[in-house]
Amino acid sequence: MAIDGMAEKYSMLPSQILSTATTVDLMIHVNASVLRVREQKKSRGEDISSTYNQNEIMEKWNKVKGT
């Protein structure tokens, strides 16, 4: 979905995104999207704790660390 979102936002074909975008571009786009959703929820007074799940983050961190 991130590639599709980037293609739509920047008026490019998904294949153009795949051939020109870097992982940094993708990371920035995904993080900005998550932050945008979080801020929208926050402004509406909705629960934002579901945006970041501490257990999932710790599982991924431990996987990267190899523990």
N, C-alpha and C positions, 0 to 999 in steps of 0.2 A: 504494500500500500504506500510505502514511503516514496518509491520511485514514481508511482502514479501521481501522488500528491505534488511532488516536485515538478513533474512534467506539466501538470495542470497549472500550477502557480507560475511557472516561468514560460508558459506557452511553447513547450518543446515536446517532441515525441519521446516516449519512454526510452527508445533506442538511443536517442541523442543524449539523454541523461546518463544512460549506462556507458556510453563511449566517452563522455567528457567530464562527468562529475567524479570527484574523489570521495574517499570514505569520510573525509573531514566535512565535505559539503553535505553528505547524507546525515552525518551525526548532528551537524548544526540544524538542519531542517527538522529532524526528528525531535531534538530537544526543544526547538522553538515551538513546534506543534504541541508538544506535551505542556510546555509552559503556558501557551495560549489557552488551552483547554482548562488548565488549572486555574488561571486567572479569571476566566469566564465563570467557572463554578464558584470561585471565591466571591466574585462580585454579586452573584445571585444568592449567596448565603448557603450554598450547597456544601456537602461534606467533601473535602479535598483529600482526606486521608487515603482514599482508594487510588489516588494518582500514583502514589509511591507506597509499595508494600515492602515493609522492612524485611520480612522473611525471604521474599524473592530476591531482594538486593543482596542479602547475606549469603544465600545459596549461590548466586552468581559469583560473588566475591570469593567465596571459598573454592569454587570450581576453578577460578582463574589462578588462585594461589596454590591450588593443588592439595588442599587439605580436606 
